[in-house]
Amino acid sequence: MHAKDILIDGFSRIREEVHATVEGLGPDELSARPSPDTNSIAWLVWHLTRVQDDHMADAFGLEQVWLSQDWEKRFGLGLPRRDTGYGHSPAKVARVRVDSGELLTSYYDAVHEQSLDALRGLTAKDLERVVDERWDPPVTLGVRLVSVLSDDLQHVGQAAYLRGLLQSAAA
């Protein structure tokens, strides 16, 4: 098995979990927050998708799906165009509201497809390419991809946990 196949499998698992977490939830459930200082399912899924979109586009020299396919306009959040949610205050988290889970999963699917297209063309040598020199040591493409994969898995796990909390509270 090649490294790119492992990465493709990992990113595909995120897609499965995003769909499983969001499926069947309405706007109120997607936006629910256990306390004013916590994130909602909508924010967590939007954020993990924005991070993947931003970081993959940067690493592979692509345009973000958020901008190239007008997802920014479809969501209509009133946030800066390239906002990924990093460092959001509770007030900004509250602004990430959606009318349906389909909007979240459709955006994730578009980002996922662009990610897979980029990953399919990877060679082992590509993973050694430095993509960010602001760190010591500089960040290689391989390290960046694992970082995105890890971040996304953590956030989709948080969203799934929150779904379980909401469902048990409603039962």
C-alpha positions in Angstrom: 0.0 0.0 0.0 1.3 3.5 -0.9 1.2 6.5 1.4 -1.3 8.2 -0.9 -3.7 5.3 -0.5 -3.5 5.5 3.3 -4.2 9.3 3.0 -7.1 8.7 0.6 -8.6 6.1 3.0 -8.2 8.5 6.0 -9.9 11.4 4.2 -12.6 9.1 3.0 -13.3 8.1 6.7 -13.8 11.7 7.5 -16.4 12.0 4.8 -18.3 9.0 6.1 -18.3 10.4 9.6 -19.4 13.9 8.5 -22.4 12.4 6.8 -23.2 10.1 9.7 -23.0 12.9 12.1 -25.1 15.4 10.2 -27.7 13.1 8.7 -31.3 13.7 9.8 -30.5 16.8 12.0 -32.5 20.0 11.5 -31.3 23.5 11.8 -31.9 23.8 15.5 -30.0 20.6 16.3 -27.1 21.6 14.0 -26.8 24.9 15.8 -27.4 23.7 19.3 -24.6 24.4 21.8 -24.5 22.8 25.3 -23.2 26.1 26.7 -22.5 29.6 25.2 -18.8 28.9 25.1 -19.0 25.6 23.1 -19.1 24.8 19.4 -22.2 23.5 17.5 -22.2 20.6 15.1 -22.7 23.1 12.3 -19.7 25.1 13.3 -17.5 22.0 13.8 -18.3 20.5 10.4 -18.1 23.9 8.7 -14.7 24.5 10.4 -13.2 21.1 9.6 -14.3 21.5 6.0 -12.9 25.1 5.8 -9.5 23.9 7.2 -9.3 21.0 4.8 -10.3 23.3 1.9 -7.8 26.0 2.9 -4.9 23.8 3.7 -5.2 21.4 0.7 -5.7 24.3 -1.7 -2.6 26.0 -0.4 -0.5 22.8 -0.4 -1.4 21.9 -3.9 -1.6 25.3 -5.5 -5.4 25.1 -6.0 -8.2 27.6 -5.5 -10.3 27.0 -2.4 -13.7 25.3 -3.3 -15.3 27.8 -0.8 -14.5 30.6 -3.2 -14.3 28.9 -6.6 -17.7 27.2 -6.3 -19.5 30.1 -4.5 -20.0 28.2 -1.2 -19.2 31.4 0.7 -22.3 33.0 -0.9 -24.4 29.8 -0.4 -23.7 29.8 3.3 -24.1 33.6 3.7 -22.4 33.8 7.0 -21.1 37.3 6.7 -17.6 36.3 7.8 -14.4 37.4 6.0 -14.0 35.5 2.7 -11.1 33.3 3.8 -12.2 32.7 7.4 -11.7 29.1 8.5 -13.0 29.6 12.0 -9.6 29.5 13.7 -9.8 31.5 16.9 -13.5 32.2 16.6 -15.1 33.8 19.6 -18.4 32.4 20.9 -20.2 35.2 19.0 -18.6 34.1 15.7 -19.4 30.5 16.4 -23.0 31.5 16.8 -23.0 33.1 13.4 -22.3 29.7 11.7 -26.0 28.6 11.2 -27.3 26.5 8.3 -30.8 25.7 7.1 -30.0 22.1 6.5 -27.3 19.5 7.0 -27.3 19.0 3.2 -25.5 22.4 2.8 -22.7 21.2 5.1 -22.4 17.7 3.5 -22.5 19.1 0.0 -19.7 21.6 0.8 -17.7 18.8 2.5 -18.2 16.5 -0.6 -17.0 19.2 -2.9 -13.9 19.7 -0.8 -13.4 15.9 -0.5 -13.5 15.5 -4.3 -10.9 18.2 -4.8 -8.8 16.6 -2.0 -9.0 13.2 -3.5 -8.1 14.5 -7.0 -4.9 16.1 -5.5 -4.0 13.0 -3.4 -4.4 10.6 -6.4 -1.5 12.3 -8.2 0.9 12.1 -5.2 4.3 10.5 -5.4 6.4 9.6 -2.4 8.8 12.4 -3.4 6.0 14.9 -3.3 5.5 14.2 0.4 9.0 15.6 1.1 8.2 19.0 -0.5 8.3 21.9 1.9 4.9 23.7 1.9 5.4 26.1 4.9 8.7 27.6 5.9 7.2 29.6 8.8 7.9 26.7 11.2 11.1 25.2 12.5 11.6 22.7 11.1 9.8 23.7 7.9 6.5 21.8 7.2 6.5 19.2 4.4 3.5 18.2 2.4 3.4 14.9 4.2 3.3 16.5 7.6 0.7 19.0 6.5 -1.6 16.3 5.2 -1.3 14.3 8.4 -2.0 17.5 10.3 -5.2 18.2 8.4 -6.3 14.6 8.7 -5.7 14.7 12.5 -7.5 18.0 12.9 -10.5 16.9 10.9 -10.8 13.6 12.7 -10.8 15.3 16.0 -13.5 17.8 15.0 -15.8 15.2 13.4 -15.4 13.2 16.6 -16.4 16.2 18.6 -19.4 16.7 16.4 -20.5 13.1 16.7 -20.1 13.3 20.5 -22.3 16.4 20.5 -24.9 14.7 18.4 -25.0 11.9 21.0 -25.4 14.4 23.8 -28.3 16.1 22.0 -30.0 12.8 21.2 -29.7 11.5 24.8 -31.0 14.8 26.2 -34.0 14.6 23.9 -34.8 11.0 24.8 
